Amino acid sequence: MRSRYIAALIVAVLIPAVPASAADKVNMSFSFGKAGKDAGVYVAMEKGYFAKAGIDLTVTAGRGSGAAVTNVETGNSQFAETDFGNIIAARQKGGTVKSVMLMYDHSPLAVASLADHLLLKSPKDFEMHSVAAPLGSAIRVQLPALFRINHVDASKVKLVHIPGSAFVQTLFRGDVDITSAFLNESGVALQIQAEKAGKKLSWLRFSDYGLDVYAATIITSDRLIKKNPGLVSRMVGALAKGYAYMAAHPKEAAQIMLKHEPALPSETVRKQVSETIALAQSATFKSHGYGYASAKKLETTVDVLSEAMGVKKPKIKDVHTNAFLPSK
């Protein structure tokens, strides 16, 4: 089953070759720091997918999903990673960012506590406890939706702002009762640290409690889509091919990531790559290709997040398009 899924992901992606002299300089910003979840980007660099597509790519670490939206709005970055909630929020303020490729089909959003201190049996367990969640992060944006769906009294939950790099330390120091954790990023580092300390974690995945919605995605601006749709198509094609290769060759992908970012912990990167692949294993990606959003789940995502955020529901066509994904 897994082999058939992997085979489907690596169906040849046609990216038209562009003369090197015509390469477009493109900046892509990550939501937070660079991690194993981003290995598909580095694979696309290493394998020459961007070069073949006529793209001279620079990647930069970010300061949250909200900041990633700002980077694209201002033109500092042409593409960025962010969360669907941030796209919806931006549209309410007149923003013009749009999702053009999902990073994974399943949500990576979760929280964790130290099991000997607090067992998380449902979101109601958040009440009367502190939760670490960086401002502008995907988890901070989607927490109101989780609370509303599960009848959590938000006034009884203390949200604590932390830097994106402090997920692990704040929990283990006892600064907070619960910490935000992306299953394929900070969650991996948290689990590794817990094992080293002989501690057990209690996990709660958002998708298990009514928030099985799209989260991480690649965005660009309406401005760039209108001005240079060919560049958007080439960029998305190279990214999709890079992530598909990562899914088929996880060990090599981790090695490539570590080659480009040698300061990252090797064990963490390998496990982050593995967790990212797991989040991308879905019938939708298998049938339609890496990065595809189904109409039904897209509608649910926009409905749920808009209602939870208390904002007017945007038009689906304004928040996402599959138009630039490679043909399957």
Summary of the structure (lengths in Angstrom):
residues: 328
radius of gyration: 19.0
end to end distance: 19.1
largest distance: 60.0
contacts: 1189
relative contact order: 0.21
helix: 51%
strand: 16%
